Amino acid sequence: MTRRFLLVGLTGGIATGKSTVAEVFRRLGCVIIDADGLAREVVVPGAPAHDDIVAAFGGGILRPDGTLDRQKLGAIVFAVPDAKKRLEAITHPRIRERFAEALAELEARDFAGIVIFDAPVMIESGNYTAMDRLVVVVTDAATQARRLTARDAVGAAEAEQRIGSQMPVAEKAKLADYVIDNSGDRETTIAEARRVHAALLADLKARGRARD
């Protein structure tokens, strides 16, 4: 079955405001598949990825109830590049499986709208090449650092380390079909998201005509 929906990758850098844009798209009627949500599903106690992560990083990353302490694990992952690669090698295959299942369900429903795959490391993992369109949310470096320190209650040095561990958003933007600048106020970002949504609807319509 040829899918009728437009599959759109949504990505950016840490604290660039990707979640804000995803929520605007959701309110405009898009289906949102959240990679972070899929990531949480594959690491629940009893899931294979959960056991593999504990084996790789030790029991010290667990809460008393056996769930992962994401803050402790994140501190390790952001501090040690090899640790990040090890974690991704464990989780990414399982996340891809869940993602494929979600797309199959939409195809079975004959869904014909816009599907947004919200994923922070889509470009780094290479998954962006499977998207019909790619949207990248960017912001200036100072705003990104300020938002990260406020959101995660971390110091400036740790914020800089976390941002530096990721691919620069300027490099991601070069691969985008559409860029949303989230450096300004919320209303400006919402307007930008609406502009891109209208363009995606036009892309979907053109795709339908080409298929017919």
N, C-alpha and C positions, 0 to 999 in steps of 0.2 A: 504493500500500500504506500503510495506517495503521500507524504504528509502535506496537509493543506495549510498548516500554520507557519508563521514566520518565527524562526528560532533566533533570538537575539541575545548575544552575550553582553552582560553588564559587569564592568570591572573598574578598578581604580587603584588607589593606594590606601594604606591604612589611614583612617580618619579624614578621608577626602569627602565623605558625605554620600557614599554609594547607597547606604540604607535609606537615606532621605529620598533619593531619586527613585529607588525601587518602590517605595511606598506611594509616590506620585503615580508611577506606572500601574501599580495595583489598583489605585482608585480610578484610573482611567480604563479599567477593564482587562488589563493584561493578566495572564497567569504567571505567577512568580514561582520559580524553582530556586530555592535558597541553598547554595552549596554548604553554608555553615550549618543549616538545619540537617542536611544529609549527613554531614560530618558528625553531628551529635548523635544521629541515629545509629551510625555504624560503630560507635564506641561505647554503647550502653553495656553494662555488665552482662556477660554471657555471649556477647557478639565476638566473632573471631578477632576483629581489629582490637578490641579491648584487651584481650589476652596477649596479643602480640606486642601492644604498646607497653604493658606492664613488664613483659619479658625483656623489652629493649631498654626501658628507662627505670625500672625498679618500682617496688611497692610504695616508695615515698611520694609518688604522684597521685596516690589514691586518698579519697576522703574515707572517714570511718564506715560509710555505707557501701563502699566498694566502687563508687563512681569516680571518674577522673576529676582531679582538681586541676581545672583548665588553667588557672593562674600559675600554679607551680610548674605545670608542663610548659606553659607559654614562656616562663622565665628561662627555662632550659633551652627551648627551641630558638628563641630570639638571640640568645647569647652565644650559641654554638652552631655555626653553619651546617656541620655534619649532622647534628641532631635534627635539624629541620629536614634535611634530606631523608634521614631514617624514618621520621614520622610520616612524611609524605609518601614514602615507598609503601608504608603499611596502610595508610588511609585512602590514598587516591584510587587504587583499583576498586575498593569497595564503594567509594563514592560514585565512581563511573557506573558501576552496576546499578545502584539506586537511581541514578540519573536516567539510564537507559530504560529502566522500568517505568519511570514517570512519563517519559516520551511515548512509550508504547501504549500507556493508558490513554494519553491524549489522542493518539492516532486511532485507537479503538473507538473513541467517542466521536471521531471525525471532526475534531476541533479545528476551527478555521480562523482563529484570531492570532494574537501576538503572545508568544511565550518568552518570558525573560528568564535567562539563567544568570543568577546573581552569584558571582564567584570571584573572590579576591585574587587568586593566583591563576586565573584562566590563561593568561598569556604565557606565564612561566611554565605551566604544565603542557602548553601546546594545544589545549582544548579549544582555543579561540578559532582554530582553523575549521572546526566542525560547525561553527555558527553561520547563519545566513547574513547576519549583520553584527557589528561590534560597536558598543557604546562604552566610552571611557569617561569617567568622572575625574576631573582634575581640580587642584587648588594650588595656591602658591605655597612655598615651603614654610613660611612663617605661620600662616594660618593652619596648615596641616599639623605642625608641631604644637601650636597652642591648643588645638582641638584635642589632640591625643593626650596631652598632659592633663587636660580638664576631664576628659572622658574616662581615662584609665587610672587617674590619680598617680601618675608616675612623674619622676623628675625629668628635667630637660635632657640630661645625659642619656637616660634610658629611652626617652622618646626619640632622640636622634639615632640611637642604636637600632631601634625597631624600624624606623623609616629607612635607615641605611641598609637594612637587611633585605629590603624589597627592591624590585626593579623600579627605577625612577618613573614617575607618572608621565613625565615628558616623553620618555621612550615608548611607553604604552600608547600614548596619544597618537604617535606616528602611525600606528597600525589600525586606528579606529576609523569606522565609517562615520561616526558622529561623536563629537566631544561636548561634554557638558561641564562648564566652568562653575564650580561651587565655591569660589573665593568670596562672593558677596553675601548678601542677606538671603534669607529663606525664600522670600517672594521672588527674587530674581532667579533662584535655582528652580523653583516650581515652574516659572515661565519658560526657562530653558528646557526643562523636561517635557513640558507640553509641546514645545516646538519640535523636539526630536520625536515625540510620540506621533505627531501629525505626519512627519516624514516617514516613519516606519509604517503607518497605515497606508501611505501612498505606495511604499515598496511592496506591501502585502497585496494591494490591489493590482499593481503591475504584474506581480508574480502570478496572480490568478488569471489575468488575461493571457499571459504567455503560456500557461498550462492549458487553457481552453483552446 
